[in-house]
Amino acid sequence: MREDIKEYNQVEFVAKKFCEAVKKGDSSIVKPYFYEKACFFGQLNEKVYQSGAIQEFYDTIDKFGACDDNYISRVDVIFLEKTIAVVRVIEDNWHGYKFTDILNLNKINGTWKIVAKVYDTLSSDI
């Protein structure tokens, strides 16, 4: 049986907050939606692997700051069942990069939280 549509909307809302924070270069927008012990892992330009505590992600978007008006994103809720969800976020023009992010969410004490972020860069104009 499919979960109620309001659950999909709540998960989508969290993912859109992620996009808003990235676009504005302001991690404070998305911090409340990450589990405090969340982690990330990804590949930058097919060479550099990055992993660690989510604070490194916050530091990166704060350091790079706001994107220009060419930044665009798309959110797809791929999977949702009871207390787990998987979201794909596609981003173009983040300071010259194109990203695909997979956000894993867990419903903790009734609230959807991002518990892990995995990403890859598709290209770089820099």
Number of C-alpha atoms within 10 A of each C-alpha: 4 7 11 11 8 9 17 17 12 13 25 17 15 21 26 17 17 22 22 17 21 26 24 17 21 21 23 11 15 19 18 13 19 20 17 14 11 17 19 19 17 19 16 16 13 11 7 9 12 14 15 12 14 20 15 14 19 18 14 14 19 17 12 14 17 18 17 13 8 11 19 15 18 13 19 15 17 12 12 18 14 11 15 17 22 18 22 20 19 17 21 18 19 21 17 15 17 20 21 18 19 23 24 19 26 23 16 13 8 8 12 22 25 29 21 20 21 17 20 17 17 15 15 14 8 6
